[in-house]
Amino acid sequence: MRGLGWPELVIILVVVVVLFGATRLPMIARSIGTSAREFRKGMDDGAEEEGDGDASDKNS
């Protein structure tokens, strides 16, 4: 089983354009980018909190 290639990605892009229309695509892409950025930030914050908890446990 192989991953997604160019033909599959083009088909997905065409389906997305048909479903949402070309005028809404920039808004959708911006929303996805913002969501991904917030998710990454949350994961980084969670890792920092997890790391801080380990340091306090070792000192006590």
Kinemage of the C-alpha trace (Angstrom):
@kinemage 1
@onewidth
@group {chain A} dominant
@subgroup {mainchain}
@vectorlist {calphas} color= white
{ca met a 1} P 0.000 0.000 0.000
{ca arg a 2} L 1.588 3.258 -1.070
{ca gly a 3} L 0.890 6.778 0.086
{ca leu a 4} L -0.867 9.585 -1.726
{ca gly a 5} L 0.716 10.483 -5.046
{ca trp a 6} L 0.229 13.457 -7.343
{ca pro a 7} L -2.806 12.017 -9.158
{ca glu a 8} L -4.643 11.423 -5.891
{ca leu a 9} L -3.793 14.896 -4.586
{ca val a 10} L -5.056 16.513 -7.798
{ca ile a 11} L -8.329 14.591 -7.544
{ca ile a 12} L -8.751 15.662 -3.902
{ca leu a 13} L -8.042 19.289 -4.852
{ca val a 14} L -10.638 19.185 -7.641
{ca val a 15} L -13.241 17.723 -5.274
{ca val a 16} L -12.509 20.431 -2.682
{ca val a 17} L -12.837 23.187 -5.301
{ca val a 18} L -16.138 21.742 -6.505
{ca leu a 19} L -17.518 21.401 -2.967
{ca phe a 20} L -16.433 24.749 -1.532
{ca gly a 21} L -15.887 26.944 -4.578
{ca ala a 22} L -12.734 28.808 -5.525
{ca thr a 23} L -13.747 31.969 -3.648
{ca arg a 24} L -13.899 30.237 -0.255
{ca leu a 25} L -10.617 28.312 -0.605
{ca pro a 26} L -8.354 31.101 0.770
{ca met a 27} L -10.592 31.453 3.832
{ca ile a 28} L -10.571 27.689 4.406
{ca ala a 29} L -6.778 27.478 3.965
{ca arg a 30} L -6.281 30.357 6.409
{ca ser a 31} L -8.539 28.646 8.942
{ca ile a 32} L -6.670 25.348 8.604
{ca gly a 33} L -3.323 27.127 9.022
{ca thr a 34} L -4.519 28.944 12.133
{ca ser a 35} L -5.873 25.714 13.607
{ca ala a 36} L -2.625 23.863 12.919
{ca arg a 37} L -0.600 26.693 14.485
{ca glu a 38} L -2.788 26.688 17.621
{ca phe a 39} L -2.565 22.897 17.861
{ca arg a 40} L 1.238 22.991 17.610
{ca lys a 41} L 1.383 25.753 20.232
{ca gly a 42} L -0.825 23.701 22.557
{ca met a 43} L 1.360 20.631 22.089
{ca asp a 44} L 4.496 22.673 22.828
{ca asp a 45} L 2.894 24.194 25.935
{ca gly a 46} L 1.850 20.732 27.123
{ca ala a 47} L 5.378 19.409 26.638
{ca glu a 48} L 6.812 22.350 28.599
{ca glu a 49} L 4.369 21.770 31.470
{ca glu a 50} L 5.199 18.076 31.459
{ca gly a 51} L 8.920 18.862 31.543
{ca asp a 52} L 8.453 21.394 34.371
{ca gly a 53} L 6.611 18.809 36.459
{ca asp a 54} L 9.474 16.329 36.126
{ca ala a 55} L 12.024 18.891 37.314
{ca ser a 56} L 10.007 19.746 40.433
{ca asp a 57} L 9.579 16.055 41.284
{ca lys a 58} L 13.336 15.473 41.167
{ca asn a 59} L 14.049 18.424 43.468
{ca ser a 60} L 11.608 17.366 46.209
